[in-house]
């Protein structure tokens, strides 16, 4: 049976209202990359962000979450220049970045914390401790 105009409108409105309630006037509190699926490590890592309401968002390649997806960014030329000056990427947050746990492990190894060579902790260095989100 073909969808009526009203059904199509109601479905579309539901998506707009959902996105508005989830995202408008929210603050992103934390961002990280994590393994997309522990059973399929070849899928790599995907970006996750958490809002001030505690909602965690995964950037996926499709509606079913079959793998991670890149988050593309649009911004003014002036803002893009700020990113270039800071040696940051201004076009895309890609898949395949080291997971949060791997990133932390690299930092700890580089700073000798496992051997007591440095007194500054991960958190004191400006990093956030977090628990990676489980699919569920």
VMD Tcl script that draws the C-alpha trace (Angstrom):
set ca {
  {0.00 0.00 0.00}
  {1.36 3.39 -0.99}
  {2.08 5.91 1.76}
  {-0.37 8.79 1.85}
  {0.79 12.41 1.88}
  {-0.33 12.72 5.53}
  {1.58 9.57 6.54}
  {4.70 10.81 4.77}
  {4.34 14.24 6.42}
  {3.79 12.70 9.89}
  {6.85 10.44 9.50}
  {9.00 13.35 8.32}
  {7.75 15.55 11.18}
  {8.58 12.81 13.68}
  {12.23 12.76 12.42}
  {12.53 16.56 12.58}
  {10.98 16.67 16.05}
  {13.24 13.85 17.26}
  {16.38 15.56 15.95}
  {15.30 18.87 17.47}
  {14.66 17.35 20.90}
  {17.96 15.43 20.80}
  {20.21 18.20 19.46}
  {18.88 21.77 19.67}
  {20.24 23.69 22.68}
  {22.36 20.71 23.70}
  {26.02 20.97 24.56}
  {28.49 18.34 23.40}
  {30.35 17.39 26.55}
  {32.72 14.67 25.31}
  {33.95 13.19 22.02}
  {35.94 10.04 21.32}
  {36.53 7.28 18.82}
  {35.85 3.69 19.79}
  {35.85 0.26 18.20}
  {32.62 -0.03 16.24}
  {32.13 -3.73 16.90}
  {34.47 -5.76 19.11}
  {33.56 -8.92 17.17}
  {34.58 -7.28 13.85}
  {37.68 -5.15 14.54}
  {38.28 -4.76 10.81}
  {35.37 -2.28 10.79}
  {37.64 0.12 12.66}
  {36.67 2.94 14.95}
  {33.87 5.45 14.75}
  {33.24 8.84 16.29}
  {31.01 9.07 19.36}
  {29.87 12.22 21.13}
  {27.89 12.69 24.31}
  {25.61 15.63 25.15}
  {24.87 17.34 28.44}
  {21.76 15.14 28.69}
  {23.92 11.99 28.61}
  {22.80 10.96 25.12}
  {25.60 9.30 23.15}
  {25.63 9.63 19.36}
  {27.46 7.23 17.04}
  {28.21 8.37 13.51}
  {27.20 5.37 11.38}
  {27.50 4.50 7.72}
  {23.80 3.67 7.45}
  {20.52 3.47 9.38}
  {21.25 -0.04 10.67}
  {24.66 0.85 12.13}
  {26.53 -1.59 9.90}
  {29.77 0.30 10.41}
  {31.24 3.64 11.36}
  {30.80 6.74 9.23}
  {32.65 10.01 8.80}
  {31.23 13.31 10.02}
  {31.68 15.97 7.35}
  {31.99 19.61 8.39}
  {30.90 22.79 6.67}
  {32.19 26.14 7.95}
  {33.12 29.64 6.89}
  {36.48 30.35 5.28}
  {37.39 32.48 8.30}
  {36.70 29.61 10.71}
  {38.56 27.17 8.43}
  {41.61 29.45 8.64}
  {41.45 29.24 12.46}
  {41.60 25.46 12.22}
  {44.53 25.59 9.78}
  {46.39 27.96 12.10}
  {45.89 25.48 14.97}
  {46.95 22.58 12.68}
  {43.53 20.95 13.01}
  {41.34 19.28 10.41}
  {38.38 21.37 9.27}
  {36.72 19.17 6.67}
  {35.91 15.76 8.13}
  {36.17 13.72 11.33}
  {37.05 10.33 9.80}
  {36.66 6.68 10.68}
  {39.71 4.68 11.75}
  {41.12 7.06 14.38}
  {42.64 5.26 17.38}
  {40.05 4.32 20.00}
  {39.94 6.23 23.28}
  {41.54 3.34 25.17}
  {44.34 3.05 22.58}
  {44.88 6.85 22.60}
  {45.17 6.82 26.39}
  {47.56 3.85 26.29}
  {49.80 5.70 23.80}
  {49.81 8.80 26.01}
  {50.69 6.75 29.09}
  {53.53 5.00 27.25}
  {54.89 8.29 25.88}
  {54.76 9.98 29.28}
  {56.25 7.12 31.27}
  {53.41 6.97 33.77}
  {53.54 3.22 33.93}
  {57.11 3.58 35.18}
  {56.54 6.53 37.52}
  {58.58 8.92 35.37}
  {55.99 11.70 35.28}
  {53.69 12.98 38.01}
  {51.01 14.47 35.72}
  {47.97 12.23 35.26}
  {45.89 11.71 32.10}
  {43.17 13.96 33.57}
  {45.63 16.63 34.75}
  {46.96 16.82 31.18}
  {43.46 17.87 30.04}
  {42.13 14.49 28.92}
  {38.78 13.06 29.95}
  {38.37 9.64 31.50}
  {35.40 7.82 30.03}
  {33.91 4.43 29.56}
  {33.35 3.46 25.96}
  {29.70 2.93 25.07}
  {28.47 -0.62 24.70}
  {25.95 -1.49 22.01}
  {22.82 -2.43 23.71}
}
mol new
graphics top color blue
foreach p $ca { graphics top sphere $p radius 0.5 }
foreach p [lrange $ca 0 end-1] q [lrange $ca 1 end] { graphics top cylinder $p $q radius 0.2 }
display resetview
